[in-house]
Amino acid sequence: MRNIKGTTKVCAIIGNPVEHSISPVLHNTLADICGIDLAYVPFLVEADNIESAIKGAYSLNIFGMNVTVPHKSSVINALADIDPLAKSIGAVNTLVRAEGGYKGYNTDILGLKRELDEADISLFGNEIIILGAGGAARAIAFLCASEKASRIHILNRTVEKAQNIAFAVNEHFGTDTADALSIADYKRLTGNSYICIQTTSVGLYPHLDEAPVEDMDFYDRIKAGVDIIYNPTETKFMKLLKASSGTGFDGGAKKAYNGLKMLLYQGISAFELWNNLSVSSEQAAVVYEAMKREMGLGD
Ligand code: ATR
């Protein structure tokens, strides 16, 4: 049982639904192992109430917040300030208390960046394929451009959505780095050393035997990949990539990662922003195990 006192700082996640969020376990574990007097709770907020919820949270001296589906874009109107990259992405998942209101950040992409760094996968100078064109794909495309990837190919079933993201990225960065393709036209990608980030919902539990592209020739051209899905812990996309021919990023075996570390590090990055500290890799490992236990997931 946590020892909640008059001094305890309160952080929260707002979303709809929030019942299945792993964030309370993530942040309360972090508070425990970092020795911070902080409690983290979920608040269910309806779309119509987002502005009053943010105002109320500020009045209640809520120390920091996470924002999840479906409020990541609409919350922007209720902020006092916003980080420039989060603004260009158009999505915020972390609010930091500031003068007169909250400042919004996007730690989802910081989470992916940290997962890639840990795996020694550099976006800089590399050709990236993003599968999907939802909110996650948009944030990831901006990350790839800000890290100066040499090309960003966005592939989606509905090509217009991929075109919208490519246009927004190119306009924001003043480049023509990003382009869009229908996922059905993947054969037009003829390179052989892509990094691929899978953001569609294809392959999500219980659809274990589905991948957005099934053709092995596609996977032969990819040297490393991340699937932002974490349930199952190994998606069909990851299996196909590992089974494909060719070598990986470092000339060794091909590696494919799931989205669990991205989830871990988006939380850690938020916790670091709120508390102005650095979480060590040993502390991160403890939180990672607690998350996996709570979610009933293996390695
Ligand atoms: P998020 O915000 O998490 O990225 P989303 O906005 O719901 O999620 O986006 C889901 C993505 O999965 C979209 O790119 C969607 O493709 P469409 O834009 O064409 O709908 C993709 N997706 C979902 N089911 C799919 C399927 N059966 N085949 C291919 N892509 C699919």
Boltz pocket constraint, residues with backbone or C-beta under 6 A from the ligand:
constraints:
  - pocket:
      binder: B
      contacts: [[A, 131], [A, 132], [A, 133], [A, 134], [A, 135], [A, 136], [A, 137], [A, 156], [A, 157], [A, 158], [A, 161], [A, 199], [A, 200], [A, 201], [A, 202], [A, 212]]
      max_distance: 6.0
